[in-house]
């Protein structure tokens, strides 16, 4: 029987940071709280992360690929046209937003908390994440033969960010459902080449 290896210290710290930063916000959570949640000393945390800013940046890096993979899976699993597949992403976001622990988009929330620090490494990571999503959408649209795929991707991203922000303000996933209908219309209107 294979033994389960214990989770590495760095991974435990990131897991604790993910739960605390996402759940409570980065400014509200101290390094002490992350260390306690991870079951380590503050000194051990600083051995793995040189500062809280470094930890916040790594928190977002750890969310990057899983989030992009989820969007890709939702798109690929959806049946129908490219417009239907685009709408499916919004519908899955709405579904997730119904979970009691949903707190919005961690990238947007972090950028808002660090609005007075536009060059902060975590803000840079968040911006890159959003651009990766936009580029991925543009690629999907190009493969589908959509006219001006980059323009359409940007418009859909604007709609997605608006849905995330509005749902966070009103705590109402119906905004993402309405955005799904709007996204479907945008993709249908853009048409194929």
C-alpha positions, 0 to 999 in steps of 0.5 A: 500500500502506497503511503500518502506523502505529507503536503509540503510546507510551502503548499500548506502556506499557499493553501492557508493563504488562499483560504484566508486571502480569498475569504477575508481579503489580503489587507484583513489577513496578517502573516501571523494568521496565515502561519497559524492556519498553516500550522507553522511559525512565522519564521518558517513562513518567511523562510518560504516567502520573503514578504507578505507581498511575495505571499500575496503574489504567489497566492494569485499565481496559484489561482491562475492556471486552475481558473483558466483551466476551469474556463476552458473546461466549461467552454469545451464541455458545453454543447452548441455553437461558439456563442453557446459555449461562451454563454456557458462560461457565464452560466458556470460562473453564476452557478459558482456564485451561488455557493455560500463561500463565493467571494467574487474574483480573487484577481479583481478583489486583490487589484481593488485592495491594491488600487493605490499600488498599480505596480505591485507584483500581485496586480501585475499577476492579476493583469496577466491572468486577465490578458491570458483569458482574453487571448485564450478567448480570441484563439477560440474565436479565431478557430471558430472563424469569428470575424475580428476575434480579438475585438470580440474577446475584449468585449466578452472580457469586459462583460465578464468583469462587469458580471463579476463586479456586479455580482459581488456588489449585489450578491446576485448570480442572476447578473452573470446569467443575464451576461450569458445572454448578452455574451451569446448575442455578441458572439452571434452578432460578430458572426464568422468570416 
